[in-house]
Amino acid sequence: MTSTDLVSTAAPSAGYWPPTPVGPPLLLSVVPNSGPTSGGNLVQLTGQNLRNVISVTFGGVPATIVSQSSSGGGDWGGGWPGYPTTDVAVVIAPPHAAGSVQVLVTTTAGTSNSQPYTYVAPPPPTATSITPAFGPTTGGTVFLINGTNLNTVTSVTFAGVPATIVTVNPAGTQLVGVTPAGSPGTAAVVVTGPGGAVTVPGGFTYFVAPPPPVATNIVPHTGPAAGGTAFTINGTNLGGVLGVLFNGVPATTVVATAGTVTGVTPPGLVGPATVTLVTATGTTTVPGGFIYT
């Protein structure tokens, strides 16, 4: 009898190929053997008799089976009795707390030995500063937090109230958001991610925003283009005025009281100039403006 005759008489008929593995699965490797606590990454399991997989668990948590295949094994390449196969299964790792867990494969023939897999928590965020560090109790202030690993952040809270996260730069060093409403005083700002939480130094100070200023007129309303004209702006709620702009150019020696703002005009171009009052919460325009002559 030739070797060809031996193969033809030993191999089972097509209706029974490949045969069912004769023994329980043997898990040889898990690649990669670590991943994020959020799961979702592909993991390749290699071993013997990994056919007809029913379940794969990571620390008791079921994984999603993506595919099962075999690269052959033994002399027959298909699990002929007495010849174990070398098989591969691909799964999606489930979420799990950080730490080492055991991976088990269960087939119709039994449950495998275990192989370790380590869940790695992302690094905790750090925060070094927030700009600006103050804003009105009504919220709505756009802020910037500087730090590291900010691209892992899931929430930013001001005294426990969630802020709106707008964007984080790819390097994870800057986070932009919008403050929620808050109470007057300093609020703790806490940045939280899967790796932990950190408090921003100094926090954020809420203040009660003053009523918006109302300007009625400017006296005089004309002056030389060289500047140097002393002016008075009349109105109400003017005590919060921080500066006066003439076509965007700051006036000098500005003094604000509840009813007036005084100062000296800067140089300008001949013609009308828009006069703008600047406050911590916004700007307002003086009716009529100023005319440079």
ZAMARGU-4260 file (C-alpha; in steps of 0.2 Angstrom, whole numbers, plus 5000, padded with zeros to 4 digits):
<rodrens>
0) 5000/5000/5000 | 5007/5017/4995 | 5007/5033/5006 | 4994/5040/4994 | 4983/5025/4998
5) 4985/5028/5016 | 4979/5046/5015 | 4964/5041/5005 | 4959/5027/5016 | 4963/5037/5032
10) 4954/5054/5028 | 4936/5055/5032 | 4923/5058/5019 | 4919/5076/5013 | 4903/5075/5023
15) 4913/5074/5040 | 4927/5086/5036 | 4933/5095/5047 | 4930/5083/5061 | 4925/5090/5078
20) 4941/5092/5090 | 4943/5077/5101 | 4949/5087/5116 | 4945/5103/5126 | 4953/5119/5119
25) 4971/5124/5124 | 4974/5143/5124 | 4992/5147/5119 | 4992/5166/5117 | 4982/5182/5118
30) 4988/5196/5107 | 4989/5209/5112 | 4989/5204/5130 | 4984/5222/5137 | 4971/5235/5132
35) 4961/5250/5138 | 4948/5248/5152 | 4935/5254/5139 | 4938/5239/5129 | 4933/5239/5111
40) 4950/5233/5104 | 4953/5217/5094 | 4962/5203/5102 | 4968/5187/5093 | 4967/5171/5103
45) 4979/5157/5096 | 4978/5139/5103 | 4974/5121/5099 | 4956/5115/5097 | 4949/5132/5096
50) 4935/5127/5085 | 4916/5128/5088 | 4919/5142/5101 | 4904/5146/5111 | 4911/5160/5122
55) 4926/5170/5126 | 4927/5179/5143 | 4939/5192/5150 | 4938/5191/5169 | 4921/5183/5167
60) 4915/5197/5156 | 4909/5190/5139 | 4919/5196/5123 | 4911/5198/5106 | 4917/5185/5094
65) 4922/5192/5077 | 4929/5177/5068 | 4935/5159/5070 | 4948/5151/5058 | 4961/5138/5058
70) 4978/5137/5050 | 4978/5119/5051 | 4987/5107/5063 | 4994/5090/5065 | 4998/5079/5050
75) 4980/5081/5043 | 4978/5100/5046 | 4960/5099/5052 | 4958/5090/5068 | 4959/5072/5064
80) 4958/5062/5080 | 4975/5062/5089 | 4981/5077/5079 | 4976/5094/5088 | 4973/5109/5077
85) 4981/5126/5078 | 4967/5138/5078 | 4964/5157/5079 | 4949/5166/5085 | 4947/5185/5085
90) 4937/5194/5098 | 4933/5212/5104 | 4938/5215/5122 | 4924/5220/5133 | 4926/5234/5146
95) 4933/5230/5163 | 4941/5238/5178 | 4960/5241/5177 | 4970/5226/5182 | 4975/5208/5176
100) 4961/5196/5172 | 4960/5179/5165 | 4954/5175/5147 | 4945/5158/5145 | 4938/5150/5129
105) 4924/5138/5129 | 4920/5127/5115 | 4908/5112/5112 | 4922/5101/5119 | 4925/5111/5135
110) 4934/5126/5143 | 4952/5130/5140 | 4966/5135/5152 | 4967/5153/5156 | 4979/5166/5149
115) 4982/5183/5157 | 4976/5200/5150 | 4979/5217/5158 | 4967/5231/5157 | 4976/5248/5158
120) 4968/5263/5164 | 4971/5279/5154 | 4983/5292/5163 | 4974/5304/5174 | 4972/5322/5168
125) 4981/5336/5176 | 4976/5354/5176 | 4987/5369/5179 | 4976/5384/5176 | 4960/5391/5170
130) 4957/5407/5160 | 4948/5418/5164 | 4947/5413/5182 | 4931/5424/5185 | 4914/5427/5177
135) 4896/5431/5180 | 4884/5420/5190 | 4873/5419/5175 | 4886/5407/5167 | 4891/5408/5149
140) 4909/5412/5151 | 4920/5404/5138 | 4935/5397/5148 | 4952/5388/5144 | 4960/5375/5155
145) 4978/5371/5152 | 4985/5354/5158 | 4989/5336/5151 | 4979/5321/5146 | 4964/5333/5144
150) 4958/5323/5129 | 4953/5309/5141 | 4941/5321/5151 | 4923/5316/5152 | 4917/5330/5163
155) 4921/5347/5170 | 4911/5353/5185 | 4910/5370/5193 | 4905/5367/5212 | 4898/5351/5206
160) 4888/5358/5191 | 4893/5351/5174 | 4901/5364/5162 | 4899/5362/5143 | 4915/5355/5135
165) 4917/5363/5118 | 4934/5356/5111 | 4950/5348/5117 | 4966/5350/5106 | 4974/5334/5099
170) 4988/5335/5111 | 4976/5335/5126 | 4985/5351/5134 | 4970/5363/5132 | 4952/5361/5135
175) 4939/5374/5130 | 4922/5375/5138 | 4907/5386/5144 | 4904/5389/5162 | 4887/5384/5170
180) 4877/5396/5181 | 4884/5397/5199 | 4882/5406/5215 | 4893/5421/5220 | 4910/5416/5227
185) 4924/5404/5222 | 4919/5387/5214 | 4930/5372/5214 | 4933/5367/5196 | 4935/5348/5194
190) 4941/5339/5179 | 4937/5321/5178 | 4942/5307/5166 | 4943/5287/5166 | 4960/5289/5174
195) 4955/5300/5189 | 4950/5318/5194 | 4960/5333/5197 | 4955/5350/5204 | 4960/5366/5195
200) 4971/5377/5206 | 4962/5393/5211 | 4945/5388/5205 | 4933/5400/5197 | 4926/5415/5205
205) 4908/5419/5201 | 4902/5438/5203 | 4885/5446/5201 | 4886/5455/5185 | 4881/5474/5186
210) 4867/5480/5175 | 4873/5485/5158 | 4878/5503/5156 | 4867/5515/5147 | 4876/5530/5138
215) 4865/5545/5133 | 4878/5557/5125 | 4896/5563/5125 | 4901/5581/5128 | 4908/5589/5118
220) 4904/5578/5103 | 4918/5586/5092 | 4936/5589/5093 | 4953/5590/5083 | 4960/5574/5075
225) 4976/5577/5085 | 4966/5571/5100 | 4968/5578/5117 | 4950/5584/5119 | 4943/5581/5137
230) 4926/5573/5136 | 4912/5568/5147 | 4900/5554/5144 | 4883/5555/5153 | 4872/5540/5157
235) 4867/5527/5170 | 4876/5512/5177 | 4893/5518/5171 | 4903/5513/5186 | 4908/5497/5178
240) 4916/5505/5163 | 4934/5500/5161 | 4938/5509/5145 | 4932/5520/5131 | 4937/5517/5113
245) 4936/5530/5098 | 4936/5519/5082 | 4944/5506/5093 | 4958/5517/5099 | 4958/5519/5118
250) 4955/5535/5127 | 4967/5541/5141 | 4964/5546/5159 | 4947/5537/5160 | 4937/5539/5176
255) 4920/5531/5178 | 4907/5535/5191 | 4889/5529/5191 | 4883/5543/5180 | 4898/5549/5170
260) 4914/5543/5162 | 4927/5556/5159 | 4943/5555/5149 | 4954/5562/5135 | 4952/5558/5116
265) 4965/5549/5107 | 4971/5555/5089 | 4960/5550/5075 | 4955/5552/5057 | 4945/5567/5052
270) 4926/5562/5052 | 4914/5552/5063 | 4921/5540/5076 | 4911/5526/5085 | 4913/5528/5104
275) 4912/5512/5113 | 4911/5509/5132 | 4920/5493/5138 | 4914/5483/5153 | 4919/5466/5160
280) 4903/5459/5153 | 4902/5467/5136 | 4902/5484/5127 | 4889/5498/5123 | 4890/5512/5110
285) 4888/5530/5114 | 4874/5538/5103 | 4880/5550/5090 | 4898/5546/5093 | 4912/5559/5091
290) 4917/5569/5076 | 4936/5572/5073 | 4939/5589/5064
</rodrens>
